[in-house]
Amino acid sequence: MRFIDSNVLAYAFYDNKNRERCQEIIMSGGCVNTVNLIEAYNIIQFETNQEYATKSIRSLLKSNLNIIDVDINLIFETLKRTLKYKKLKFIDLLHYITSLLHNCDEIASYDTDFDGLEIKRVC
């Protein structure tokens, strides 16, 4: 399974050079967590407007993506690994730990902070 980062989710919804590729990635399925949706909303709203961002995230909620709730257990698992993965910001580490715990074999992201980890980054 593929974990889809917030930047890929967001780029699929407004005019940019990666839009078509990001739409293809989303259509092929994968998993995200609820924080991804929040981050994507903020990016889309900044690039477009609130109404369009709301419609965009609603469409993701209706898609075939596996949406993982960020709960206390996921936060705890992330906190346990902060020293091992010092190069990652906490939110990126949260995404990475989501990927690990849900047996993802790749992370679709334009964020090079995911390079060099046990799960390969693609995009």
Z-matrix of the N, CA and C atoms (Angstrom, degrees):
N
C 1 1.450
C 2 1.534 1 108.05
N 3 1.301 2 115.97 1 155.35
C 4 1.456 3 123.57 2 -179.31
C 5 1.525 4 110.14 3 -111.44
N 6 1.334 5 116.17 4 132.68
C 7 1.454 6 121.05 5 170.92
C 8 1.525 7 107.34 6 -89.30
N 9 1.314 8 117.01 7 134.68
C 10 1.462 9 121.32 8 -177.41
C 11 1.522 10 108.98 9 -111.10
N 12 1.322 11 115.40 10 118.32
C 13 1.457 12 121.64 11 -177.35
C 14 1.531 13 111.07 12 -75.34
N 15 1.321 14 114.21 13 162.47
C 16 1.467 15 122.10 14 -176.92
C 17 1.525 16 113.25 15 -58.23
N 18 1.330 17 117.19 16 -37.97
C 19 1.461 18 118.32 17 -178.28
C 20 1.520 19 111.44 18 -65.41
N 21 1.314 20 117.68 19 -36.01
C 22 1.467 21 120.62 20 177.22
C 23 1.527 22 110.02 21 -67.11
N 24 1.325 23 116.11 22 -43.25
C 25 1.470 24 119.71 23 177.72
C 26 1.527 25 110.26 24 -58.55
N 27 1.312 26 116.79 25 -48.17
C 28 1.468 27 121.17 26 -176.30
C 29 1.524 28 111.62 27 -67.10
N 30 1.332 29 116.71 28 -46.13
C 31 1.477 30 119.74 29 -176.62
C 32 1.526 31 112.29 30 -59.72
N 33 1.311 32 117.16 31 -22.98
C 34 1.464 33 120.54 32 -179.90
C 35 1.522 34 112.50 33 -69.78
N 36 1.333 35 117.35 34 -12.97
C 37 1.459 36 119.60 35 -171.11
C 38 1.522 37 116.30 36 -115.11
N 39 1.306 38 118.41 37 4.22
C 40 1.467 39 118.67 38 174.62
C 41 1.525 40 109.14 39 -146.56
N 42 1.311 41 115.48 40 164.00
C 43 1.462 42 121.73 41 -173.61
C 44 1.532 43 111.41 42 -66.90
N 45 1.329 44 115.48 43 117.35
C 46 1.464 45 123.34 44 175.47
C 47 1.521 46 108.10 45 -164.73
N 48 1.315 47 117.38 46 168.79
C 49 1.467 48 121.15 47 -175.14
C 50 1.529 49 114.01 48 -66.73
N 51 1.317 50 118.13 49 -18.34
C 52 1.467 51 121.96 50 -176.81
C 53 1.527 52 114.04 51 -100.91
N 54 1.305 53 116.93 52 1.78
C 55 1.474 54 120.54 53 -171.21
C 56 1.529 55 113.53 54 -55.35
N 57 1.331 56 117.52 55 -51.99
C 58 1.470 57 119.65 56 -176.63
C 59 1.522 58 111.79 57 -62.74
N 60 1.322 59 117.02 58 -43.93
C 61 1.464 60 120.90 59 179.32
C 62 1.528 61 110.55 60 -60.91
N 63 1.319 62 117.02 61 -42.05
C 64 1.475 63 121.04 62 -179.97
C 65 1.524 64 111.05 63 -66.46
N 66 1.313 65 117.46 64 -38.35
C 67 1.463 66 120.44 65 176.59
C 68 1.524 67 110.46 66 -62.83
N 69 1.330 68 116.99 67 -40.78
C 70 1.463 69 121.16 68 177.69
C 71 1.533 70 111.31 69 -62.31
N 72 1.318 71 115.44 70 -42.69
C 73 1.468 72 119.69 71 179.63
C 74 1.526 73 110.45 72 -61.14
N 75 1.312 74 116.65 73 -46.40
C 76 1.469 75 120.41 74 179.72
C 77 1.527 76 110.80 75 -62.69
N 78 1.317 77 116.30 76 -43.27
C 79 1.470 78 120.44 77 -179.36
C 80 1.528 79 111.88 78 -63.25
N 81 1.339 80 117.06 79 -29.83
C 82 1.463 81 119.50 80 -179.47
C 83 1.521 82 112.38 81 -78.15
N 84 1.332 83 117.17 82 -9.07
C 85 1.456 84 121.34 83 174.69
C 86 1.513 85 113.22 84 90.45
N 87 1.304 86 114.08 85 171.92
C 88 1.454 87 121.34 86 -178.74
C 89 1.510 88 109.48 87 151.39
N 90 1.317 89 115.40 88 -162.74
C 91 1.452 90 118.17 89 178.81
C 92 1.519 91 110.93 90 -128.27
N 93 1.305 92 114.36 91 154.73
C 94 1.463 93 124.46 92 176.21
C 95 1.523 94 106.05 93 -139.76
N 96 1.327 95 115.96 94 169.72
C 97 1.457 96 117.54 95 170.92
C 98 1.528 97 108.95 96 -116.58
N 99 1.295 98 116.00 97 171.64
C 100 1.462 99 119.66 98 -174.42
C 101 1.531 100 112.12 99 -66.07
N 102 1.318 101 117.91 100 -27.62
C 103 1.469 102 119.85 101 176.21
C 104 1.521 103 110.44 102 -67.51
N 105 1.341 104 117.63 103 -35.24
C 106 1.467 105 120.85 104 174.74
C 107 1.523 106 111.14 105 -55.47
N 108 1.316 107 115.92 106 -42.46
C 109 1.464 108 119.82 107 -178.45
C 110 1.524 109 111.13 108 -64.56
N 111 1.320 110 116.25 109 -39.16
C 112 1.468 111 120.91 110 178.37
C 113 1.531 112 110.15 111 -65.66
N 114 1.323 113 115.96 112 -46.69
C 115 1.466 114 119.81 113 179.08
C 116 1.525 115 111.37 114 -61.96
N 117 1.327 116 116.89 115 -44.08
C 118 1.459 117 120.59 116 179.64
C 119 1.525 118 110.97 117 -62.69
N 120 1.322 119 116.27 118 -42.15
C 121 1.462 120 120.25 119 177.38
C 122 1.529 121 110.40 120 -55.73
N 123 1.327 122 116.81 121 -48.32
C 124 1.462 123 120.52 122 -178.32
C 125 1.529 124 112.14 123 -61.35
N 126 1.315 125 116.88 124 -40.61
C 127 1.467 126 120.22 125 178.64
C 128 1.520 127 110.47 126 -65.78
N 129 1.322 128 116.70 127 -48.28
C 130 1.468 129 120.89 128 -178.63
C 131 1.525 130 110.59 129 -62.12
N 132 1.320 131 117.27 130 -42.89
C 133 1.465 132 120.78 131 179.16
C 134 1.527 133 110.51 132 -61.72
N 135 1.325 134 117.23 133 -42.04
C 136 1.467 135 121.11 134 178.97
C 137 1.531 136 110.68 135 -62.55
N 138 1.332 137 116.77 136 -40.77
C 139 1.465 138 121.62 137 -176.46
C 140 1.529 139 113.26 138 -80.98
N 141 1.333 140 116.94 139 -24.47
C 142 1.476 141 120.64 140 -176.92
C 143 1.521 142 108.98 141 -127.92
N 144 1.333 143 116.34 142 -102.14
C 145 1.467 144 121.13 143 177.83
C 146 1.529 145 109.42 144 -158.56
N 147 1.322 146 115.31 145 171.32
C 148 1.461 147 121.29 146 -175.22
C 149 1.529 148 112.33 147 -63.09
N 150 1.310 149 117.34 148 -43.44
C 151 1.467 150 120.50 149 -178.68
C 152 1.525 151 111.38 150 -61.82
N 153 1.326 152 116.52 151 -45.55
C 154 1.461 153 120.26 152 -179.64
C 155 1.530 154 110.83 153 -66.53
N 156 1.326 155 116.91 154 -39.06
C 157 1.466 156 120.41 155 178.17
C 158 1.525 157 110.71 156 -61.92
N 159 1.314 158 116.37 157 -42.23
C 160 1.465 159 121.09 158 178.81
C 161 1.530 160 110.49 159 -61.74
N 162 1.317 161 117.32 160 -46.68
C 163 1.474 162 120.86 161 178.55
C 164 1.525 163 111.05 162 -62.46
N 165 1.313 164 116.42 163 -38.92
C 166 1.464 165 120.86 164 -178.88
C 167 1.523 166 111.34 165 -62.95
N 168 1.319 167 116.51 166 -48.57
C 169 1.465 168 119.77 167 -178.69
C 170 1.525 169 110.60 168 -68.23
N 171 1.325 170 117.76 169 -36.21
C 172 1.478 171 119.62 170 175.40
C 173 1.523 172 110.67 171 -60.19
N 174 1.318 173 117.12 172 -38.31
C 175 1.467 174 119.07 173 179.19
C 176 1.531 175 110.71 174 -65.82
N 177 1.323 176 117.19 175 -34.74
C 178 1.464 177 119.60 176 176.22
C 179 1.528 178 111.24 177 -67.42
N 180 1.320 179 116.41 178 -36.86
C 181 1.468 180 120.00 179 177.83
C 182 1.522 181 111.69 180 -62.99
N 183 1.322 182 116.68 181 -28.55
C 184 1.464 183 121.84 182 -179.83
C 185 1.527 184 112.54 183 -91.61
N 186 1.311 185 117.67 184 -3.74
C 187 1.467 186 121.80 185 -175.42
C 188 1.530 187 110.92 186 -79.70
N 189 1.319 188 114.58 187 -176.16
C 190 1.465 189 120.04 188 179.72
C 191 1.527 190 112.11 189 -90.21
N 192 1.323 191 118.00 190 13.89
C 193 1.457 192 120.99 191 178.20
C 194 1.526 193 110.51 192 -71.44
N 195 1.311 194 115.47 193 144.02
C 196 1.462 195 121.53 194 173.47
C 197 1.528 196 106.24 195 -86.29
N 198 1.324 197 117.60 196 112.53
C 199 1.458 198 122.01 197 -176.56
C 200 1.531 199 108.57 198 -100.89
N 201 1.335 200 115.16 199 117.54
C 202 1.456 201 122.90 200 -176.96
C 203 1.528 202 108.91 201 -94.73
N 204 1.328 203 116.97 202 128.18
C 205 1.461 204 120.85 203 176.31
C 206 1.528 205 109.86 204 -72.23
N 207 1.303 206 115.85 205 134.80
C 208 1.460 207 120.05 206 172.03
C 209 1.521 208 106.49 207 -86.23
N 210 1.324 209 114.51 208 107.07
C 211 1.461 210 120.00 209 -178.34
C 212 1.529 211 109.22 210 -117.75
N 213 1.303 212 116.39 211 -177.70
C 214 1.455 213 121.36 212 -177.40
C 215 1.527 214 111.87 213 -60.15
N 216 1.321 215 117.75 214 -34.63
C 217 1.465 216 120.94 215 179.95
C 218 1.524 217 111.53 216 -66.48
N 219 1.317 218 116.93 217 -42.02
C 220 1.463 219 120.58 218 178.70
C 221 1.532 220 110.59 219 -66.92
N 222 1.311 221 116.64 220 -39.50
C 223 1.464 222 120.10 221 176.95
C 224 1.531 223 110.15 222 -64.53
N 225 1.310 224 117.54 223 -42.80
C 226 1.459 225 121.73 224 178.07
C 227 1.526 226 110.81 225 -60.81
N 228 1.327 227 117.14 226 -46.51
C 229 1.472 228 121.10 227 178.91
C 230 1.521 229 111.07 228 -61.12
N 231 1.313 230 116.62 229 -35.56
C 232 1.463 231 120.99 230 177.86
C 233 1.525 232 110.32 231 -68.90
N 234 1.317 233 116.43 232 -45.90
C 235 1.466 234 120.55 233 179.04
C 236 1.527 235 111.85 234 -58.81
N 237 1.329 236 117.45 235 -36.35
C 238 1.465 237 121.25 236 179.87
C 239 1.525 238 111.83 237 -62.42
N 240 1.315 239 117.55 238 -22.10
C 241 1.465 240 120.87 239 -173.60
C 242 1.536 241 114.18 240 -109.32
N 243 1.317 242 117.25 241 7.77
C 244 1.472 243 118.94 242 -176.50
C 245 1.527 244 112.78 243 -61.25
N 246 1.309 245 118.60 244 -36.11
C 247 1.466 246 120.15 245 -179.87
C 248 1.527 247 112.36 246 -74.09
N 249 1.321 248 116.50 247 -32.76
C 250 1.467 249 119.63 248 179.03
C 251 1.526 250 111.50 249 -70.05
N 252 1.320 251 117.23 250 -36.04
C 253 1.466 252 121.97 251 -175.89
C 254 1.528 253 110.05 252 -115.01
N 255 1.322 254 116.23 253 58.34
C 256 1.465 255 121.96 254 -175.11
C 257 1.522 256 113.46 255 -61.45
N 258 1.340 257 117.61 256 -27.22
C 259 1.463 258 119.43 257 -176.10
C 260 1.534 259 112.73 258 -73.84
N 261 1.329 260 117.42 259 -16.14
C 262 1.457 261 120.37 260 -177.64
C 263 1.526 262 111.66 261 -92.01
N 264 1.329 263 115.43 262 136.34
C 265 1.464 264 119.86 263 169.68
C 266 1.525 265 107.19 264 -64.80
N 267 1.320 266 116.77 265 155.91
C 268 1.464 267 119.84 266 -174.38
C 269 1.528 268 111.91 267 -57.12
N 270 1.306 269 118.01 268 -41.79
C 271 1.475 270 119.27 269 -179.00
C 272 1.528 271 110.37 270 -65.86
N 273 1.318 272 118.19 271 -40.41
C 274 1.461 273 119.95 272 176.48
C 275 1.528 274 110.68 273 -65.08
N 276 1.332 275 116.26 274 -38.35
C 277 1.458 276 119.42 275 176.92
C 278 1.525 277 110.61 276 -64.49
N 279 1.309 278 117.40 277 -38.86
C 280 1.465 279 121.35 278 175.79
C 281 1.529 280 110.03 279 -58.07
N 282 1.328 281 116.70 280 -44.29
C 283 1.468 282 120.37 281 177.90
C 284 1.533 283 110.81 282 -64.64
N 285 1.320 284 115.88 283 -42.11
C 286 1.464 285 120.15 284 -179.39
C 287 1.535 286 110.83 285 -64.56
N 288 1.307 287 117.68 286 -43.31
C 289 1.465 288 121.00 287 179.59
C 290 1.529 289 110.12 288 -66.86
N 291 1.324 290 117.41 289 -36.62
C 292 1.471 291 120.08 290 172.87
C 293 1.523 292 109.32 291 -56.45
N 294 1.330 293 115.78 292 -44.93
C 295 1.471 294 121.02 293 179.41
C 296 1.523 295 111.50 294 -60.91
N 297 1.322 296 116.31 295 -46.63
C 298 1.473 297 120.24 296 -179.95
C 299 1.525 298 111.88 297 -61.97
N 300 1.327 299 116.18 298 -48.23
C 301 1.464 300 120.22 299 -175.36
C 302 1.522 301 113.26 300 -69.43
N 303 1.324 302 116.41 301 -19.19
C 304 1.470 303 120.00 302 -179.04
C 305 1.523 304 111.59 303 -110.87
N 306 1.323 305 115.12 304 21.98
C 307 1.468 306 123.11 305 171.47
C 308 1.523 307 114.04 306 55.27
N 309 1.306 308 116.45 307 39.53
C 310 1.464 309 120.05 308 175.94
C 311 1.523 310 109.22 309 -75.30
N 312 1.319 311 115.89 310 142.49
C 313 1.463 312 119.25 311 178.96
C 314 1.529 313 112.43 312 -102.74
N 315 1.336 314 116.71 313 -4.22
C 316 1.460 315 120.35 314 174.71
C 317 1.520 316 110.17 315 -158.31
N 318 1.333 317 114.21 316 158.64
C 319 1.457 318 121.97 317 177.03
C 320 1.512 319 107.53 318 -120.33
N 321 1.326 320 116.35 319 119.18
C 322 1.464 321 121.17 320 175.94
C 323 1.518 322 107.28 321 -85.97
N 324 1.338 323 115.94 322 111.13
C 325 1.454 324 120.72 323 -176.63
C 326 1.516 325 110.15 324 -159.91
N 327 1.315 326 115.68 325 151.70
C 328 1.460 327 121.42 326 171.20
C 329 1.527 328 110.37 327 -97.42
N 330 1.309 329 117.43 328 5.13
C 331 1.457 330 124.14 329 -179.05
C 332 1.529 331 109.10 330 -89.13
N 333 1.326 332 117.08 331 110.42
C 334 1.462 333 121.11 332 -177.34
C 335 1.529 334 112.74 333 -71.76
N 336 1.328 335 118.50 334 -6.90
C 337 1.460 336 120.35 335 174.99
C 338 1.529 337 111.35 336 -61.81
N 339 1.332 338 117.26 337 -20.46
C 340 1.461 339 121.18 338 179.11
C 341 1.532 340 112.47 339 -83.56
N 342 1.325 341 117.72 340 -4.71
C 343 1.467 342 120.76 341 179.41
C 344 1.527 343 110.72 342 -69.41
N 345 1.325 344 116.08 343 145.68
C 346 1.457 345 121.44 344 175.16
C 347 1.514 346 115.26 345 80.26
N 348 1.310 347 117.50 346 13.04
C 349 1.467 348 121.41 347 178.39
C 350 1.528 349 109.53 348 -99.32
N 351 1.319 350 116.71 349 174.83
C 352 1.458 351 121.40 350 -178.44
C 353 1.525 352 113.04 351 -63.75
N 354 1.320 353 116.85 352 -28.93
C 355 1.468 354 121.97 353 176.92
C 356 1.524 355 106.78 354 -102.52
N 357 1.330 356 116.43 355 127.00
C 358 1.477 357 118.96 356 -175.40
C 359 1.519 358 111.49 357 -75.85
N 360 1.324 359 114.10 358 147.59
C 361 1.465 360 122.10 359 175.88
C 362 1.518 361 108.62 360 -92.68
N 363 1.330 362 116.29 361 136.18
C 364 1.463 363 121.91 362 176.29
C 365 1.522 364 109.26 363 -129.94
N 366 1.297 365 115.77 364 155.91
C 367 1.459 366 124.38 365 170.46
C 368 1.485 367 111.64 366 169.18
